[in-house]
């Protein structure tokens, strides 16, 4: 299948990607991920291997879009839960009550 990553066309097949990633040890996943076989790879790591380009040249979205079209399971980056102002106020209130 023809796909565009970092403004360059690539002809990729699912088998080609699996072959390229077969002996590659997955890095810790901190953002978008791609499941190849039983392993979870960061999308940027897979993109670097299959395109032979620097990770700064493409986005994780470009890689996940292309690999999703090939039939791989891709997971988006998880957004860390942020504390809201009311949550912080409630936590501080509980601490103050515990000291009293």
Secondary structure, 3 states (H helix, E strand, C coil): CEEEECCEEEECCHHHHHHHHCCCCCCCCCCCEEEECCEEEEHHHHHHHHHCCCHHHCCHHHHHHHHHHHCCEEECCCCCCCCCHHHHHHHHHHHHHHHC
